[in-house]
Amino acid sequence: MAGFFNFNEILSVTMILFAIIDILGSIPVIIELRKKAGHIQSEKASIVSLVIMISFLFVGEEMLKIIGLDISSFAIAGSLVIFFIAMEMVLGINFFKEDIPETVSIVPLAFPLIAGAGSLTTLLSLRAEYQLQNIMIGIIVNMLFVYTVLKNTEKLERMLGVVGLQVLRKAFGVILLAIAIKLFRSNTGL
């Protein structure tokens, strides 16, 4: 039982997932989604993200195989959704007009923004290198941090102000666009 939980593995997994999820970089997107929907259900988004990530950790690769998809195709699809979210931020136009406000906490926030193609494919890679229980703890730690950020978006919005939000929105839109293109390129071989 002494080797069951490994602090170094937990720390590594937590930091890797923190970088991939990039919830701090997603603050402008989250604020934009909250403005569209009127509110964001922090608990719902965090729990759905947690369930998606843990489920994918156990059955992700098999599930993709059953429906005839490989990890690359899944990652490309996620990159396209992220691409359109980024285009909304940069250009100020809406692609996701038909979203019902209650669903914004699930799509596109919980999936693919938090538990997206990048984090899900990373989980499959981590599974080959780290113990399952340590990966699960890393996921839980990240979801607690995600919940904290989601719960405090209004405070963050007030701190940044209108001009700060506009600058962040455009800057992170371009960064999100670059992430989408990188994810697309790395999975298509372009």
RORO-685666 format. One record per residue: x, y, z of N, C-alpha, C in turn. Coordinates in steps of 0.1 Angstrom, whole numbers, plus 5000, padded with zeros to 4 digits. Atoms other than C-alpha are relative to their C-alpha. Layout:
BEGIN
XYZXYZXYZ ...
! end
This chain:
BEGIN
500849885000500050005000500950135000 499149894999503050235005500250074986 499749955013503650264968498750034992 501249985007499950304960499850144995 500049865003499950684960501450064999 498749955002502950854946499950154998 500149865000503251224954500650064987 499349945012505651294925499249974987 500950035011503351124900498850095000 501249914999500351314913500350144996 499649865004502251644910500250014985 499749995015503451564875498750004992 501350015007499951454863499250135002 500849884997498351764880500650114991 499449895008500852004863499849984985 500250035014500551834829498650044996 501449975003496751854830499750145001 500249864997496852204844500450084987 499549935012498852314813499149974988 500850035011496652134789498650065001 501349944998493352244804500050154998 499849865001494652594807498850095003 501249934996491652724826500350155002 499749864999493453054833500050074987 500049945014493953114796498650004994 501450015005490253024791499150115006 500949914993488953304814499250094990 500849925009488053534785498949924993 501050085006486153254768498949975010 501050034990484353164800499150135003 500849874998483353534805499150024989 500849985012482153554770498849905000 501150095000480053234774499050045011 500949964989478653364807499150124995 500849895005477553684789498949954991 500950065009475853484762498849935007 501050084993474053254786499350075012 500549934988473453494815500649955013 499250064989475253254839500649874995 499450135003477452954840499849925013 500250094989476652654862501349945003 498750044997480052614878500149855004 500050134995479152294896499849904989 500450095011477552134866501249984990 498950005010480452224842501249925006 498950074994483052094867499749855002 500350144998481251774875499949924986 500050075013480551694838501449984995 498750015004484151764830500849895007 499450114992485251534858499649874995 500650135004482951254847500649974986 499550035014484051294810501549955001 498650035000487751284819500349865007 499850134994487550994843499549884992 500650105009485250794819501049984989 499150015012487650864790501349935004 498850064995490550754812499849854999 500250155000488950404815499649944987 500650065012487050354783500250084987 499949925012488150624759500549944987 499450065012490350434735499149894995 500950115004487950134734498750064994 501249945005484950364729500350064986 499749945013486650544700500249884989 499950115010487550204684498649944997 501350055002483950084688499350084989 500749925010482650374668500950034987 499249995012485450344643500950124999 499249885000487450654653501449975006 498850004993491050694661500250125008 499749894991492550934686500250134992 499749885008493751164658498750064994 501349955005490251194643499250085011 500749944988488851274677500750145003 499349874997491551544683499750104989 500249915011490951694648498650065002 501449954998487151724656500050115011 499949904989487951894689500750134996 499249885005490452124672499150104992 501049925008487652244648499150085009 500949934991485352324677500750125007 499149904993488152514695500350124990 499749905010488952694662498850104998 501249925002485352824658499850095013 500149924988485252944695501050114999 499049905002488553124688499650114990 500449915010487153284657498950105005 501049914993484153414677500750115008 499349914991486553574701500850114992 499149915008488853734675499150094991 500849935009486153844650498750065006 501249954993483253914674498749964993 501350055006480753704654499649875007 500550124993478653414667499749894991 500350125008478753064653499149915008 500850084992477052904682498750075005 501249914997473753104680498949925006 501150074995471352824687500149945014 499850064987472852724720498950055010 500949964989470252714748500950035012 499149964989471752904778500349895010 499750104990471452604801501049904995 499150105005473552394778501450064998 498649945001476552644776500949945010 499150054990477852494808500549864996 499550135004478152154791500750014987 499349985013478952244754499950154997 498650045002481252424747500950005013 499149984989482452474783500649875006 499550124995482752134799500749924989 499450065011483351984765499850084988 498650045000485552064745501050105007 499149904995486952364764500849945012 499350054989487852194797500449854997 499750145003487551824789500049984985 500050015014488551854753500949904994 499150105007490551664727501450005006 498650004995493851784741500149935014 499950064987493151684777499649854999 500450145001491451354767501149924994 498950085006494251244744501250005010 498950004990496751354771499849895011 500350104990494951124796500449864995 499650135005495450824773501649995000 498650014999499150914771500549985014 499650014986499450954809499749865005 500350144995497850614814501149904998 498950095003500750454798501250025009 498849974992503250624821499850015015 500349974985501550684855498949905005 501050094993499450474880498650074999 501349965002495750504875499550095011 500549924989494950634910500750135001 499349875000497550904907499550104989 500649925011496051024874498650055005 501449954995492551034890500150115010 499849894990493851244919500450134992 499649885008495451484893498850064994 501249955006492151514875499150075010 500949944990490251584907500650135005 499449874996492751854918499850114990 500249905011492452024884498550045000 501449965001488652014885499650095012 500349914988488652174920500550144996 499549875004490752454905499150064989 501049965011488452474874498850065007 501249964993485452504898500250145006 499749884994487152784917500050124990 500049895011487852984885498650034995 501449985006484352924871499150085010 500949934990482753034904500450155002 499649874998484753354904500250084988 499849935013484453474868499550145001 500549874999482353774878501050095007 498949924994485153894902501150024991 498949985009487753834876499650104989 500549915010485654024851500150155005 500049874994485354324875501550055001 498649964998489154314882500650044986 499449975013490054314845499450134993 500649895006487554584834499649974986 500550025013485954634800501250004990 498949995009489154734782500949875002 499250124997491154454799499449874994 500750115005488554204789500149994985 499950005015488554314752501449964996 498650035003492354294751500249855002 499950144997492353954768499249914990 500850085009489553824746500649994986 499350005013491353914714501349925001 498750074999494753794726499849855002 500250144997493453464740499349934988 500650055012491353424709501049954990 498950045009494553424688500749885006 499350124994496253184713499249884998 500950125002493252954712500049954986 499950035014493352974674501249924997 498850075002496952874675500049865005 500150134994496252584698499249914991 500950085009493452464675500849964988 499350035012495752484645501149895003 499050094996498552304664499549865002 500750134997496152024675499749944986 500350055013494951994639501249954992 498850035007498451994624500649875005 499350114993499851744649499249874997 500850125002497051504641499749974985 500250035015496951534603501449984993 498650025006500751534597500350114991 499749885009500651874579501150095006 
! end
